[in-house]
């Protein structure tokens, strides 16, 4: 049965990929926000597009520094992810407000959210047209790391015994899902 979907909700039909936590820092200021819209756009070098509203502190710090980080939160970070997605960094340091100390032990010393299943450090790729017309930011991945209990040999390994490390997928209104089962194709 096909029911019409309002066009303002059409993107939700295809956007239930992993939520990412976008973190940035510049000249002593730092911020983190949740983004539900991110996707790979190239393999080599690896590039990713993320929608980051131009009015946010995250966008401001990203443009000033030229770098940003992505963390893929786990179910234990659902409340944190929702909170950083609904608060403004202009009202204070979200890490401090939410009682979470970021990990800066990475090549760019960006504030990474501990407890994620994976992290990526990116260099902004200037795209003047996209950046002025839209909220899309493109980045080249410079460094990546993942928890070996969930990502190994170049692929995700979602199992019942590592469900606490599964990625979060935002459905809207503070609701998230995690991968529930793997379906193996016959080849």
N, C-alpha and C positions, 0 to 999 in steps of 0.2 A: 504494500500500500504506500503510495507516495503522497505525503502531505507537504504543502508549500512551506518554505522557510523564508522568513523576512530577510531581505538582502542585508540588513545591518547585522544579521547573525550568520550569514553564509560562510564567512571565514572560519567560524567555529567548527564547521563540519570537517575541515581539513587541518585545523590547528589544535591538535592535542599531543604535539611533540613535547619533549621535556621542558619543564620550566627551567629557566636559568637565572642565577643570581649575578647581576652585573655589578662589579665593584670597580671603583676608580679612586684616584688620589692625585692631588696636585698642591704643591706648596703648603703642606701641613694640613690640608683639608682632605677628608675621605668621605665616601658615600657608598651605599649599596642599595640596589633596587631589584625587584623581581620583574622578569620579562617572560611573557608566554609566547612571544613571536620571535623565534630565531630559527635559522636554517643554514646548512652548508650550501655554498654556492660554487665552490671549486675544489678540486682534489689536490692539485700540485701547482703552486703552494696552496696549502689548505686555507680557505677563506670562508668566513661566516658573515651573514647579515643578521642584524638584530634591530628591532624597532624600539627606539628610545626617544620618548617625547622630548622635543627641543626645549621645553620649558623646565625640564628637571635639572637638579644639581648634578646628577650623574652625567647628563649630556654636557653640561658646562665644564665639568672637570675632565671629561674624556676629550673634549675639543682642545682644552688647554694643554693637557699632557700628551695627547696623541696615543695613549694606551688605555686598555681596559682588560678586565679579567671576567671570565665566566665560570661559575661554579654550578654543578648539577646537584641540587639538593636531594636529600633522602627523606623518607617519611618523618623522621624525627625533626626535620627542619620545616615541616608544613606551617606551623604557627609563625615561625620566624619569616618564612617566605611570604606569607600573606601580609604580615605586619610591614615588612619593608616595601611591599608592593602597594600599600595603602597609605603610607606616611610620606611626608616630604622631608628630604634631607636638609632643606633650608630652615627647618624648625629645630635642628640639632643633630648631633651625631647619632645615627640609628644604631650603630654597633654598641655605643655606650648606653643608649636608652634601653636597648633590649638585652643588655648584659652579656654580650658575646664579643670576645677579643679575637680579632682577625689574625691570621697567620701571614706574616710578611716575608717568610723565608722562601723566596722565589726569585728568579733572575731579575724581575722588574720591581721587586719589593712592594707589589700591589697588595691591598688587604683582601686576602682570600678567606672565604667562610669555611671554618673547620667543620668536619662532619659531612661534607659533600662526597659523592661517589666519584667525581672527576672535576678537573679544573683546567682551564685554558687561559693563556696570556695572549693578548692580541695587540697588534699595531693597527691603528686606524688607517684605512685606505681612503684618502680624500676623494670624494665623489660630489663635486659642487652641485650638479643638478639634483641628484637624489637628496642631498642634505638640505638644500633650500626648499625643494618642493614637498619632500616627505620627511618622516621621522626615522628613516632607515639609515643605519650606520653599517659600513662594511669594515671588516677587520681581517688581517692576515694572522693566522695562528703562528706564534713564535715559540711556544713551549706548551706542553700538555702533560698531565699526570692523571692517573686514575688508581682507584683502590683495586688491587689485584684480585680481591675476592669476588668482584663483580665484572671487571673488564680485564681480559687477558687474551693474548695472541691476536690482538686487533679487533676483538668483538666483545659485545655485551654477553654476559652469561647469567640471565635471570633464572633463578631457581627458588624453590620454596625455602631452602635453608639459608638463603642470603636476602630474603625479602626486606630486611631492615636497611639494605643498601640500594634498593631499587630507586629509579628516578621518579620524580613527581611530575605529573601532567595536569595542568590547570584546566578545569572545565568552566570556570567562572564562578563568581559569588563566593569565593573562598573554598570551593570544592576541588579536590585533587583526586586523581586515581594513580595507581601504580600498575606496571605490567603484571598481569595475573597468570598467564601461562604462555609457554612458547609453543608454536605450531611448526613442526619440521616438515618442509616440503619434500616430496619424493623426487629424486633427481635422476 
